[in-house]
Amino acid sequence: MTIPQPPRLVLWGRVLTDGRELPFCRVQVAAGRIDGVEAASRPQPSDVVVDAGWIAPGLIDLQVNGAGGVDLTSASDRPAAVCQVARTLALHGVTSFCPTIVSAPPEVILECLAAYGPGSGRTDRSHAADVLGTHVEGPFIDPQHRGIHAPEALRAASRDEVMHWLTAGPPAIVTLAPERPGALEAIDLLSAAGVVVSLGHSGADAEQTSTALGAGARMATHLFNGMPPLHHRRPGLVGALLASAAVLGLIADGVHLDPLVVDLVVNRAGSERVALVSDALAAAGEPPGMSRLGDQSLVSDGRTVRRADGTLAGCALLLDECLANVRAWLPDMPPGQLVDMATRTPARLLGLTRKGRVAAGCDADLVVLDADFHIQATVVRGEILA
């Protein structure tokens, strides 16, 4: 969908926000913010008309390891890397994201925290997604559930290392295994600093999980992946997370989770507790072929990315494709609730009051969706991407 850039942008169409579908509205944009949302049965002559599909908030991805051929953990020129990823994501309707780094030596994590803080990646502000802060996935995870994480990079949590992270540039999210040494103190320190602690790559039982949630953990990293399966006599990490109030990260590529499992989780937890994530790697947005994650060589088939031994490493899809998948899998789900899982829910988790909604005063980060939830156009900070 090609739309011209008028001097003052006004979109007219149906709106998805706050779990609801609003009737036809004029969404007015000024100075990078939404200036007003008013009901209007007809557009004005200068309005950009969205007569099929919806106007929705820009997508927010909490777990992006890379995209467009760039791996964020191993990149040598990190400012250039995050800019490239931010531009690639914006072309796919993602207007905000958390650069994600996997388990790595202490000095690498500190360098990434300094380079990938909020506001990085803005060399070309009008064509790049906002960086919300780093997601540090590991190194305080269980070696038995490490997945693609390099075993030599794993270590016990320590107060000193966590404090170094907070000094270098507090991460937005940290994924850890609650049963590992030092994990509970790390949860306490990180939560007190406003960092979202997510539980993942873990073999924790239900009691250990409940203790971690009580200590301040608030999220699950790619639920079901990197953890033991749900067992009817030993509910473990998955069962305790499902039964809690934690936000549940789901990778909806059709490989990490079967569509039936996505249906079950969404119906059990509701859209206010599900955050769709891509877990995208450098291969996302690129043709199938060789790729990288940290120091490891991987192979992409255009949908998923694996190590040569078959270990699932992550996703070659971006969040727009994951969202369209869920639309196809859950056709009866109200579209406002569905889009919340990639917009409002992640925004609320991070305490972002100006993102994830189509409302006056919010950032003018928007997408135009067709009936199947494919991206037709993206608006970043009030400007339409060509």
C-alpha positions, 0 to 999 in steps of 0.5 A: 500500500503506497500512501503519500506524505501530506503536510499534516497526517490524518488517517481515516478508518476503523481503529484497533486499540485497547482490546476494542475495534472503534468505528471509523475515526480520524486519527490526527498526527502532529509533531510525532504524536497522536493529536486526536482520535475522533469518530467520523463517518466520512473522511475529509478530502485530505485524509489518508483513507483506510477503507479496508482493514484497520489502523492499529498501534505499531508493533512492539517486539520484546525479543529481537536477536538480530535482523537484516543479516545483523547479529546483535551479540557478535556485531563489531560495530554495534551502533551501526548494527542496531541502526540496521536492525531498527530500519529492517524492523520498521519495514515490517511494522515493528516500531519499537523493540528490545535488542536481545543478546544471548549468553556472552562473556561479561565484557561483551554484555557490558558493551552491548548494554552501553550500545543498545540502550533506549534511544539508540538506533536513531540515526535515521529517526523517521525510518527506524524503530525505537530501541526500548532497552536491551533484553539480556537472555542469559547467562544466568540460565540452566545448562541443561536447558540452554538451547543454542546458548554456548555452555562456556558462557553460562555462569551463576548470577552474582551481585557484582555482575548485576550491579555492573549491568545497572551501572553500564545501562540498565537492561529492559529485560533479563531472562534467567533461571530461578533455580540457579545460584544467586538467581533470587538475589539477582531478581531482587536487585533487578526488579528494584531497579525497574528491570523486567525479570523473565523466567526461561531456559530453566528446569525450575519446579513449580515451587521454585517458580512461585518463589521467583514470581514472589520475588519480582519476576514478571514474565516468561521467555518463549513459553514451552521452549527452553524448559521441561514440558508441562506434566499433569503431575509435575506442573513445573515452570510451565504450569506455575507460569500459566497459573500466575499473573506473569506475561507469557512470551510466545513465538508464533512461527508454527515451529516453536509452538503448535497453533493448538498450543497458542490457542490454549495459552491465549484462551487460558491467559487472555490477550492481556497476559500474552506478548507475541515475540519473534525471537528473530535472528540475523536471518530474519528479513534475509533469504534462506542460507547461512547465518550467525548467533554470537560465535555460532554458525547457523542455517536458515530455511526462511522460517526457522534457524537451526544449528547444524546438529538440528538444535532450534536456534530462533526464528527467521520470521519477524513479528508481523508474520507471527501476528498474521499467523495468530490471526489465521489460527484464531479467526474468531478472536476479536481483532482488538484483543489479538493486536493487543498481544503485539502492542498494548501488552508488551507496552504495559509490561515495560511501563510505556504509557505512550506506546501500544495504543491509538489515543491522543498523546501517544506516540504516532507509531501506527500500522495499517493492517488488512483483513488478514493482519498483513502490514499495508503501511507503517507510520513511525513517529508520525511519518509514513514509511515509503 
